[in-house]
Amino acid sequence: MVDSLSASSVDLKIQVWITPDNLDVQPRIIAELRERVKQALDDAGIEIPFPHLQLLINCALGLKLLLEPWHPAEGQKIRGE
């Protein structure tokens, strides 16, 4: 069942009944269930959304210093040396 909808996710809630004699393998059962749900979504062509970040820079003049190679002047010490 759909538990919640957000800007970058659809949260599903899956409930299962595990009998008392299987409690010792509960973590493996849950892991297997998650893998099967993910595989079923993949098989159906349903992608899991994730947030994307697009960075737009209007003026890249400040980046020029970062992109140009820098060599210390002769005799100039570099921090940490």
Secondary structure, DSSP 8 states (H G I E B T S, - for coil): -EEEEETTEEEE-------GGGGGGHHHHHHHHHHHHHHHHHHTT------------S--HHHHHHHS-----TT---TT-
